[in-house]
Amino acid sequence: MSAKKQISTEESTELLKILRKRFEKNMNRHEKLDWSKIEEKLISNLSKLWSIDQMEISGGEPDVVDYDEKNDEYLFFDCSAETPKGRRSFCYDREALDARKEHKPQNDVITAAKEMGVEILSEEQYRYLQSLGKFDLKTSSWIKTPKDIRELGGALFCDRRYNTVFVYHNGADSYYAARAFRGVLKV
């Protein structure tokens, strides 16, 4: 992940083209939203555009999924069919990573999300995403875990099987080649 947290004008232009094309292709995710207003917000907030670029680079295929009128914010979620490839095989958080004595994963999802400038989806957000399509049919995604579960060493993840969204648990220090996290960014 880049430390400079900015992208060039050329990269911004290319990313905006990708986002617009994805927006137009998936109107069911945002039927009442206007791309020109979204683009204007992105252009005026380049640090958010950098975060969306991080989502894109790691395979998340970010797209606008909602608008929070009260806070005047657009919500971007990772909308890749399967959990993002560039963020797989991470354990849940730094505490879990540090507790592993051997076979440590490369990173943890909470740290990676923070480095990208995003948050991981909550269970509610994950279920909302699943209302927009069918995601994680072969993979799974870590989600925000309640403090009381995490304090006992656990962490939660979700997937979609049998046309149903399931919430499961694992030890927070576990990691799998088919599990990553989906991010949310408010712009």
N, C-alpha and C positions, 0 to 999 in steps of 0.2 A: 504494500500500500504506500502511496506517495505521502511524503511528509509536508509538501508545500501547500496542499489543499486548494489548489487552483488549476484550472485548465486553460490552455491557450485559446485564442479567438477561433482558430481553425478547428480545434477539438470541440469547442462549444457549438460552432455552426454545424458540425457533423452530428454531434449528439442531439441537437434540437431537431435535425432532419429525421433521425432514427425515432425519437420520441413522438414526433408528429405522425409519422407513418404508422407507428404502433397504436397511437390514439385513434386514428382514422380507421384502422383495421378492426379495432375492438370497441366499437361504440356502445355495445351492451354494458360495458363497465362504467360508462360515464355519459349517458344519453343526453343529459341536460347541460353539459358543460361545454364551454366555448374555448377552443384551443388557443385563440389569440390572447385571451386573458391569462391563460396558464403560461404561455410563452413569455408574456410581458413580465410576469412575476419571476420566472426563472432568470431572465436576462438581468433583472434588477437585483438578483441575489445570487451572485456567482459562487459563493461557498456552498449553497444548496445544489447548484448545478454540478459542482465538483462531487458532492455526495451521490447524486444520481449517476454520475459517471462511474463512481466506484461500484455502485449496484450493477451497472451495465457490464463493466469489465469483468466482474466476478460471476457473470452468467444469470443475473436476476431478472433481466428483461423488465425493468421498472415501467409502470404505467399509472396514470391517474385513476383512482378508484372512487374518490369521493371529494366533496367540498364541505368544509366546516364554515358555514355562513357566520356564526357567532364570532369566530376568531379570524375570519377571512383567510383560511388556509386550505390549500389543496393537499390531499393525501396521496402519496405515491407508495405503492406496494410492489414488492417483487412479484411478478406475474408469470415467471417461467413455468412451464408445464410441470417440471420436476424441481426439487429443491436446488438452488444455485450450485453449479459444479465447482466454482472457485472458492467455496466456503465449506466444503464437506470435510468430514473427519476431524471436527473440532469437538472438544468437550464443552460443558456448559459455561463455566466461568473460571476466573484466574485461581480462585481457591481450589477448585477441583484439579486444575492443571498442575498447580504447585504440589498437591497432595500425591500425585502419581509418582511412584518411585522409578518405574521403567516404562518403556514404550509410550513416551509422552507424545500427544498429538502436537501439531505445529502451532496451534493457537486455541483459544476458547472463543465461543460465540459472543459473549458480552464484551470482551475486549475488542474483537474484530468489528462488531457493530459500532462501538464507540469510535474506533479509529476511522470508520467510514462516515461518521456523523449521522448515523441512523439508530433506530431502536429496533429490537426484535418484536415480532408480532405478539400480541396478547392472544389468549384463547378466543376472545370475542372478535378480534380483528381477523384471526385465522378463519373462523367460521364465516365471517362476512366475505372474505376472499373466496371461500368455497361456494358461496351463493352466486358468485359471478362466473363460475366455470368449474372444471374438474382439475384439481391440482394434486400433486404428490400421490399419483396412483401406483408408483413403484418406489418412491423415496419417502422420507419423513423430514419434518422440520421442528427444531427446538422452538419452544414458545416461552414467554415470560412465566417464570415459576413463582408462585406465592412464597413469601418469606418463610412461613412455617414448614413448608415442604423442603425448601432449600436448606434450612437449618438442620434438618434430619438427614441430609446427604443426597436428597433426591432432586430431580429436575423433570420437567414435563416436555413432551413432544407430541406432535399430531401427524396424521396422514389421512388419506381417503381410501377406503377399501369397501367393497360391496355397496357402493353408492352411499356410504355413510362416513361422516367425519369422526374419527376416534381420537381420544386423548389418552396417552399412556404415560408411564413413568420409567425412569432409569436412574441409576446412580449418576450424579452430575459429572463424575470423572470418566464416564463411558464415552466412546466415540465410534462412529461407523462410517463406512465409505458411502453409504446411501443417506446420510443425515447431515443437514446443514441448518441454516436459519434463513428466514425471510425477513427482510427489513421493511420498516415504514419510515417515511420522511414527510414532514409537514413543511409545505412551502407557502 
